[in-house]
Amino acid sequence: MVRCQNNSLYTGFSTNIEARVKTHNSGKGAKAVKMMGLPVELVYQEECNDLSTALIRENEIKKMTKSKKEELLNGN
């Protein structure tokens, strides 16, 4: 999960997090991230054993409210 300049949180998955953040910050990542403001900062990550699990978890997090995502970031 990255925090954009407008304080919004963007959730996605990647097999190479460092490269994904660099792509976002270069302006070549998701259009939504560009609209929310660059640069982004990586604020949360989870490791999954396989793609299926990662996609399921990504979807769970995307469905969370912003306050629930902030709780996740704070370890609550």
Backbone as a chain_set.jsonl record, in Angstrom:
{"seq": "MVRCQNNSLYTGFSTNIEARVKTHNSGKGAKAVKMMGLPVELVYQEECNDLSTALIRENEIKKMTKSKKEELLNGN", "coords": {"N": [[0.855, -1.147, 0.0], [0.554, 2.184, -0.843], [1.057, 5.585, 0.138], [-0.33, 8.433, -1.145], [0.29, 11.83, -2.291], [-1.963, 13.356, -1.656], [-2.772, 12.237, 0.659], [-4.253, 9.942, 0.357], [-4.723, 6.353, 0.133], [-3.337, 3.82, -1.812], [-3.839, 0.599, -2.984], [-2.239, -2.272, -4.18], [-0.789, -5.088, -5.951], [2.384, -6.708, -6.312], [5.228, -8.337, -7.727], [7.647, -7.274, -7.394], [8.266, -4.983, -5.32], [9.85, -2.635, -4.896], [10.473, -1.86, -7.537], [7.895, -1.385, -8.477], [7.052, 0.825, -6.938], [8.906, 2.716, -7.839], [8.087, 2.86, -10.51], [5.497, 3.937, -10.215], [6.233, 6.452, -9.119], [7.589, 7.549, -11.227], [5.604, 8.309, -12.825], [4.502, 6.51, -14.537], [2.933, 4.506, -13.605], [-0.151, 3.285, -12.239], [-2.992, 5.102, -13.357], [-4.725, 6.207, -11.482], [-3.088, 6.63, -9.27], [-1.393, 8.656, -10.17], [-3.247, 10.733, -10.346], [-3.836, 11.103, -7.676], [-1.602, 12.165, -6.645], [1.867, 12.557, -6.792], [5.158, 12.365, -5.323], [4.75, 8.896, -4.308], [4.668, 7.03, -1.233], [5.809, 4.03, 0.067], [3.94, 2.375, 2.438], [2.956, 0.092, 3.574], [3.164, -3.454, 3.468], [2.567, -6.845, 2.59], [3.534, -10.247, 2.517], [2.784, -12.892, 0.337], [2.188, -16.358, -0.381], [1.478, -17.188, -2.939], [0.13, -16.168, -6.161], [-2.687, -16.227, -6.292], [-3.511, -16.075, -3.591], [-2.433, -13.572, -3.007], [-3.948, -11.881, -4.673], [-6.503, -12.232, -3.613], [-6.127, -11.184, -1.036], [-5.405, -8.555, -1.689], [-7.843, -7.649, -2.741], [-9.454, -7.831, -0.437], [-8.278, -5.845, 1.179], [-8.654, -3.576, -0.437], [-11.398, -3.276, -0.21], [-11.708, -2.305, 2.319], [-12.514, 0.397, 4.551], [-11.124, 3.732, 4.622], [-10.386, 4.362, 7.249], [-10.147, 1.818, 8.389], [-8.017, 0.839, 6.899], [-6.02, 2.577, 7.811], [-5.894, 1.724, 10.46], [-4.864, -0.834, 10.015], [-2.338, -0.125, 9.095], [-1.31, 0.919, 11.419], [-1.052, -1.267, 12.983], [-3.228, -2.257, 14.373]], "CA": [[0.0, 0.0, 0.0], [1.317, 3.428, -0.884], [0.356, 6.81, 0.478], [-0.151, 9.457, -2.166], [0.473, 13.168, -1.755], [-3.215, 13.876, -1.103], [-2.979, 11.41, 1.848], [-5.037, 8.748, 0.052], [-3.973, 5.104, 0.134], [-3.545, 2.997, -2.994], [-3.472, -0.796, -2.737], [-2.0, -3.092, -5.358], [0.146, -6.182, -5.678], [3.544, -6.712, -7.189], [6.276, -9.304, -7.409], [8.841, -6.477, -7.128], [7.697, -3.771, -4.725], [10.711, -1.471, -5.154], [10.285, -1.462, -8.932], [6.53, -0.866, -8.622], [7.037, 2.179, -6.374], [9.651, 3.56, -8.785], [7.221, 3.053, -11.675], [4.484, 4.919, -9.821], [6.839, 7.768, -8.932], [8.02, 8.067, -12.526], [4.397, 8.72, -13.535], [4.124, 5.477, -15.499], [2.132, 3.489, -12.927], [-1.608, 3.396, -12.341], [-3.497, 6.469, -13.556], [-5.318, 6.675, -10.225], [-2.01, 7.107, -8.407], [-0.971, 9.964, -10.698], [-4.277, 11.711, -10.014], [-3.826, 11.318, -6.23], [-0.408, 12.941, -6.325], [3.187, 11.94, -6.696], [5.541, 10.962, -5.241], [4.091, 8.044, -3.334], [5.553, 6.415, -0.249], [5.387, 2.703, 0.496], [3.625, 2.43, 3.862], [2.536, -1.217, 4.084], [3.281, -4.584, 2.549], [2.401, -8.206, 3.102], [4.056, -11.258, 1.601], [1.884, -14.028, 0.13], [2.872, -17.517, -0.958], [1.158, -17.393, -4.351], [-0.616, -15.083, -6.796], [-4.095, -16.31, -5.921], [-3.63, -15.538, -2.238], [-2.139, -12.141, -3.078], [-5.092, -11.189, -5.278], [-7.594, -12.272, -2.635], [-5.797, -10.232, 0.03], [-5.498, -7.219, -2.28], [-9.265, -7.332, -2.822], [-9.922, -7.597, 0.935], [-7.789, -4.538, 1.625], [-9.308, -2.535, -1.236], [-12.767, -3.12, 0.277], [-11.685, -1.674, 3.638], [-12.641, 1.848, 4.612], [-9.833, 4.382, 4.872], [-10.049, 4.241, 8.668], [-9.69, 0.442, 8.615], [-6.667, 0.75, 6.328], [-5.118, 3.276, 8.736], [-5.717, 0.802, 11.592], [-3.952, -1.873, 9.546], [-0.996, 0.481, 9.073], [-0.879, 1.148, 12.801], [-0.928, -2.551, 13.65], [-4.412, -2.546, 15.205]], "C": [[0.913, 1.225, 0.0], [0.419, 4.582, -0.469], [0.714, 7.852, -0.576], [-0.065, 10.832, -1.509], [-0.8, 13.781, -1.183], [-3.666, 13.075, 0.122], [-3.879, 10.198, 1.594], [-4.108, 7.533, 0.022], [-4.344, 4.297, -1.1], [-3.024, 1.601, -2.698], [-3.311, -1.529, -4.056], [-1.083, -4.243, -4.98], [1.271, -6.126, -6.69], [4.479, -7.835, -6.768], [7.597, -8.598, -7.125], [8.388, -5.106, -6.623], [8.534, -2.537, -5.034], [10.518, -0.961, -6.577], [8.903, -0.843, -9.137], [6.438, 0.561, -8.093], [7.77, 3.14, -7.304], [8.818, 3.855, -10.021], [6.144, 4.077, -11.37], [5.092, 6.318, -9.773], [7.38, 8.369, -10.223], [6.83, 8.551, -13.352], [3.899, 7.693, -14.526], [3.305, 4.358, -14.881], [0.654, 3.713, -13.173], [-2.032, 4.857, -12.475], [-4.062, 7.046, -12.27], [-4.255, 7.252, -9.303], [-1.53, 8.475, -8.882], [-1.961, 11.046, -10.291], [-4.272, 12.046, -8.517], [-2.556, 12.018, -5.761], [0.841, 12.122, -6.115], [4.115, 12.868, -5.935], [4.709, 10.215, -4.201], [5.141, 7.484, -2.388], [4.984, 5.055, 0.13], [5.163, 2.731, 2.004], [3.24, 1.07, 4.44], [2.752, -2.271, 3.019], [3.058, -5.879, 3.299], [2.99, -9.145, 2.063], [3.065, -12.412, 1.543], [2.643, -15.14, -0.576], [2.607, -17.717, -2.439], [0.275, -16.251, -4.85], [-2.074, -15.075, -6.371], [-4.341, -15.701, -4.544], [-3.407, -14.031, -2.229], [-3.328, -11.36, -3.637], [-6.295, -11.159, -4.334], [-7.346, -11.236, -1.543], [-5.875, -8.795, -0.473], [-6.97, -6.777, -2.312], [-9.85, -7.051, -1.437], [-9.527, -6.206, 1.417], [-8.474, -3.41, 0.862], [-10.735, -2.273, -0.762], [-12.838, -2.42, 1.639], [-11.933, -0.17, 3.517], [-11.254, 2.443, 4.854], [-9.44, 4.231, 6.333], [-9.567, 2.83, 9.004], [-8.287, 0.238, 8.048], [-5.649, 1.421, 7.242], [-4.873, 2.418, 9.976], [-4.755, -0.304, 11.224], [-2.518, -1.347, 9.547], [-0.427, 0.646, 10.475], [-0.805, -0.131, 13.622], [-2.086, -2.901, 14.573], [-5.3, -3.579, 14.563]], "O": [[1.899, 1.293, 0.734], [-0.793, 4.57, -0.686], [1.884, 8.114, -0.855], [-0.317, 10.974, -0.312], [-0.724, 14.644, -0.308], [-4.803, 13.214, 0.573], [-4.231, 9.494, 2.54], [-2.889, 7.659, -0.095], [-5.524, 4.112, -1.398], [-1.903, 1.438, -2.218], [-4.156, -1.416, -4.945], [-0.653, -4.359, -3.832], [1.127, -5.571, -7.779], [4.516, -8.23, -5.603], [8.556, -9.224, -6.672], [8.157, -4.188, -7.411], [7.985, -1.497, -5.398], [10.411, 0.246, -6.794], [8.761, 0.121, -9.89], [5.817, 1.416, -8.724], [7.305, 4.257, -7.533], [8.837, 4.976, -10.529], [5.9, 4.983, -12.167], [4.527, 7.262, -10.326], [7.604, 9.577, -10.297], [6.999, 9.125, -14.428], [2.968, 7.967, -15.283], [3.009, 3.366, -15.547], [0.261, 4.267, -14.199], [-1.5, 5.734, -11.796], [-3.902, 8.235, -11.995], [-4.494, 8.253, -8.628], [-1.286, 9.36, -8.062], [-1.56, 12.153, -9.931], [-4.66, 13.148, -8.13], [-2.457, 12.418, -4.601], [0.865, 11.142, -5.371], [3.869, 14.074, -5.908], [4.06, 10.814, -3.343], [6.334, 7.465, -2.693], [3.808, 4.945, 0.476], [6.071, 3.065, 2.765], [3.199, 0.906, 5.659], [2.555, -2.027, 1.829], [3.332, -5.982, 4.495], [2.945, -8.864, 0.865], [2.565, -12.86, 2.574], [3.621, -14.89, -1.282], [3.409, -18.343, -3.132], [-0.257, -15.47, -4.06], [-2.636, -14.01, -6.117], [-5.266, -14.91, -4.36], [-4.106, -13.298, -1.529], [-3.671, -10.294, -3.123], [-7.017, -10.164, -4.275], [-8.255, -10.496, -1.169], [-6.36, -7.914, 0.237], [-7.287, -5.646, -1.944], [-10.655, -6.133, -1.28], [-10.341, -5.481, 1.99], [-8.837, -2.395, 1.456], [-11.231, -1.155, -0.901], [-13.912, -1.991, 2.061], [-11.6, 0.448, 2.505], [-10.325, 1.734, 5.244], [-8.269, 3.993, 6.63], [-8.666, 2.669, 9.827], [-7.465, -0.455, 8.648], [-4.547, 0.906, 7.433], [-3.755, 2.388, 10.491], [-3.91, -0.682, 12.036], [-1.595, -2.051, 9.956], [0.779, 0.527, 10.689], [-0.526, -0.087, 14.821], [-1.944, -3.746, 15.456], [-6.335, -3.939, 15.124]]}, "num_chains": 1, "name": "protein.A"}
